Amino acid sequence: MFSKILVGTDGSDSAAKAVAQAAAIAKATGAELVVLHSYAVVSSTAGSPFGAAQIAPVKEVGVSILEDVAKRYGNMVPVRTLLKEGAAGDAIVDVAEDEKVDVVVVGNRGMTGTKRYVLGSVPNNVSHHAPTSILIVDTTSPRAASRKGGEPYQKILIATDGSPTAGKAAEAGAELAARVGAEVLLLSVGADEQTKSVLDQAAKYLSQSGAKVTTKSVAGDPADMIVDVADRENANLIVVGNKGMTGSKRFLLGSVPNHVSHHSPCDVLIVKTT
């Protein structure tokens, strides 16, 4: 499944929850955990007392943050740390490509509320531009406030429309569920016989992963229904494919994975399928 997981951290409580979840998944899947801290350096002007010497304290803070993470999780999973100069979102995307990681983990701070429309926010930038699957960890909701991070998933909602790309995402979600011991709720939006047939076939296939699979079909807007059902069913994780997240469509906030990533009441795994 996952052999290399990348997570970024700035040392904040929000980032700590994302790192904890990344470590828990790395342990469950036997993956290496790559932890990245990036730092931005303001260019000095001529005659300014602030020059290259001012970079050292910034780097030292980053080194300390990474050392703390390695110390905390090094006995749990293989941990490798990276310190990079540059904007956080860009650094994460670049490292994800250079390291050929399987999944990038970020916290959702900046994805909700009025800030969800700021395309430059770190999780939003990463979700649209990373060359890998993305796990967006809920660190801001009322539910998240009571979590320390790293708790195992108990119920994973997998959304499918029966398409080949959705099938790839469903396979990844079911395999993760089997690794962490979670129940799968397979959801399709539609109330006709074709929808039920798609669900039955998908559930039978996904059950081969070893995960317990139940199905549910509802009528309505797909993006809204995925979020609504996840909330009502107390899902810990939503799994969707990334179709609609890249290219010109990344600016369509109504696309299913984009809407879900901004409004989900829990963690979201956007599986790279395109």
N, C-alpha and C positions, 0 to 999 in steps of 0.2 A: 504494500500500500504506500505509505509515506516512508521515505528513507532519509529525507533531509527537510527540516522545518526551520523557517526563518521567522524570527520575531524581533521587532524593534522596541527599544525602551528609552525613555528619557528620565527614568528614575521616579516618576510620579506614581501615586497609588493606582491610577487608572492603568498605566502601563504595566504595573506589577501584576494586576489581575490577568492581563493578556499573556504575560510571560508564564504565569502559573498554569494557565490553561494550555499553553503551547507545550510546557514541560510534561503535563499530564498526558497529553496526546502522544508526545514523543515516547514516553514510557510504554504506553499501551500498544504502540505500533512498532517499537524498536527503532525509532528514527534518531538521527543526530539532531541536536538542537543548536542552531546558529543564532546567536544573540547580537544584535547590531545597535550601537549607539552612534548617532551622528551629531555633529556640532557645527553651528554656523559661526563664521568669523566676519565681523564687520570690517570692511576695507578702511584703512586709515588714510587720512588726508595729509598733504604735505605740511610739515611743521607740527603735526599732531604728536603729543606725547604717547599716544596709543599706537603701537606698531606690532611687529611680529612677536615681541616679548609677551604681549598680552594673550597670545594664543595658548601659552603653556598652562595657565590656570584652568582654562576651558577644557583642555585635553585631560588634565588631571582629574577633573570632575567626572568626565566620561570614563576614564580608566577605573575610577573608584566604583562607579555604577556597575560596570561590567564585572569587576572583581566580586562584588557582592552577589550578583546573579550566579556567577560560576561557583562560588562557595556554597550558595543555597541549594543549587540543583545538580552540582557536579557528581554527587554520589548517587543521584537518581537516574540520570541519563547522560550520554556523552554530550558535553557542552563545549562549543567553540565560540569565542567572542571576537567581534570586529569593531573597530573604531574608525569612522569615516568622517571626513569634512564635507559639509554640504547640507542642503535642505533635507529634512527627514523623509518626506515622501519620495523625492527623487533618489535618495540614497537607498531606500528599501527596494525600489523598483530595479535599480542598477545592480544591487547585490543579488537580488532574486534571479536575475538573468545570468550574472557572472557565475554564481554558485550552482545554478541549475537546480534550485530547490523545488520540492514538490508542492509546498503550500506556504503561504505567507500569513502570519497571524498579526492582527492589529486590534487595538481597542476601538470602540465606536465613538469615542469622544470627538465631537465636531460633526457627527453624522446626523444628529437629531436636532429637533427644535428649529429655530430660524437659521442656524448655521448649516443645515443640510443642503442649502442652495449654494454654498461657497465651494465651488469645484476645486479650489486650491487646498482645502483641508486635507490633512495627511491620510486618514482612512479612505476618504472619497477618491483622492488622487490615486492611491494604491489600488483600490478596487477597480478602477477603470483602466489602469495602465500596466499592472503587473502581468508578467507572462505566465503566471501560475494560478493555481487555485488559491482562494483567499478565505481565511477564517476571520470574521469580524466578531470580536468578543464584546458582549454587552457589559459595559462598565458604568453605565449612567442611569439605568432604569431603577425604579423602586425595588425590583427583585434583586438587581445587582448590588444594591446598597448593603444587603444582608449577607452577601457572599464574599469570601476571602479570595476566591479564585482557585482554579484547579479541581473543583468538584467534578466528579464523573457525570457524564450525561446519562439520564435515565429514560428520556423519551425524545426520539429524533423524528421530526416531521420531514418527510421527503415528498416534494411536489413533482408530479409528472403529468405530461400531456400525451404520453405515448410515443413521442418522437424519439429518434435515435440519440439526439443530444441529451434529452431528458433522461433517457435510459442510462447513459454513461454516468450522469450525476447520481442517479438512483443507485447504481452499482457501488459507487464510491461511498455513498451515505450508508448503505446496508453493510458494507465491509467494516466501516468505522464503528457502526452500531455493534457488530459482532465482536470487535476488538475491545470495546469499552463496556460491553454487557448491557447495552441500551435496547429498549423496545423501539420498533419502527412503526410510525403511523404514516402510511402511504396515502397521499391525498391527490385527488384529481378534481378539477372544477368542471362540472357538467352533471346532468341528471338523466342522461339518456342511456340506452342499453349499450351503446358503443363504449361510453365511458366506463361502465361497470365491467365490460369485457376486458378493456385495457387494464383496469385495476387488478382484476382476477389473475390475468396472465402475468403481470408484473410482480404481483405478490408471490405467486408460485415460484417465479424465477429467483426473486430476491431472498426467499426463504432458504435457498441453497447456501447462503452465506453463513447460516447458523443463527441469524437474528430472528426474533419473534416479530412477525409482520401482521399488522391489522390494516384494514383499508377504510377509507371514508371518501365519499363524493358529495360535493355541495354545488349549488348553483350560484352564479354571481360573477363579479369581476375577479379574474384569477389572482392578481396581486393583492387585492383587498382581502379575499377569502383565505389566502395563505397566512397572512398576518393575523386575521381574526381567529382562524381555527387554532393556530399555534398558541394564541393567548388563552382561548377557552379550554384547550386541552392541556395547558401547562407544559408545553414542549420546552425542552432546554436548548434545542438546536433545530434550525431550519436548513435544509439542504436543497439548493436549486442549481441549475446550470447557468453558465455565464452568457448564454445567448441573449443579445440585446445590450450587453455591457460595453462593447467595443465599437470602434469605427464611429461613424456619424451618429449612431443611435445612442451613444453614451450621454448625449445631451437631452434625451427624451426621458424625463423623470418618471413618466408613466410606465416605462418598460418594467417587466415583472421583476427581474433580479435587482434592478436599481431601486424600485419602490420598496421591495422587501428589505433590502439592506438599510434603508433609511427609516423604516417604520416598525421593524421587528421588535417584539417584546423579549427576545432572547438572542443567543448567538446565531450567526448565519454563516454557513459554509457555501461559498459560490465556487462551484467546481468548473475548472477549465475544460470546456468541451468543444470549443471552436478555435 
